[in-house]
Amino acid sequence: MPTAFHYGPYRYFSTYGMEPGDEHDWTFGPWAWETSAVVVSAHPDFLPLAYTDGLVAVTSISSRIAPLSAERTLHCTVRNVGRDNTNYTIYLGGVRP
């Protein structure tokens, strides 16, 4: 029977937030989800920037297996695609077979 899983929140937080056009790379692992369907989502946070219009996107997701050790990691890139600075939160989720 398939099982859902959920990890997070993982937060980027600073006084001024991430600037428009900036990208942040995240790496998660090692993990044993090679047979799972995995999704990464990013959500703008309004604190401490309550009067900003936050808009972030996960622009890439990739998985890697290291040579020899077979250690698996998940990599993603979050980009501020909005017009204002913003902080954000990332969640990982998926389904195991």
C-alpha positions, 0 to 999 in steps of 0.5 A, spaced: 500 500 500 502 506 498 504 511 503 505 519 503 511 522 507 512 529 508 518 533 511 519 541 512 518 546 514 525 548 511 526 556 512 530 561 508 529 567 513 533 574 513 531 581 515 531 584 508 529 577 504 531 574 498 531 579 492 528 579 486 531 574 481 536 571 486 536 564 486 538 559 492 540 552 491 538 546 497 540 539 498 537 534 502 540 527 503 542 522 504 535 519 503 533 512 501 527 514 496 529 512 490 523 508 488 518 514 491 515 520 487 518 526 490 515 533 490 518 540 492 514 546 493 516 553 496 512 558 499 513 565 500 513 568 508 510 575 509 514 575 516 518 580 517 516 583 510 508 584 511 507 589 506 511 585 500 508 581 494 512 575 495 512 570 489 517 564 489 518 558 484 522 551 485 525 552 478 529 545 478 529 539 482 534 533 480 537 527 484 544 524 484 547 518 486 554 518 489 559 514 486 562 508 490 557 510 496 551 510 492 549 515 497 543 519 494 541 526 495 536 531 492 537 538 489 533 544 488 533 551 486 528 556 489 528 563 485 524 569 487 520 571 481 516 576 484 518 584 484 519 584 492 524 581 497 521 575 500 523 570 505 520 563 504 519 556 506 520 549 503 516 542 504 518 536 501 513 530 500 511 524 496 509 517 495 512 511 497 510 504 493 
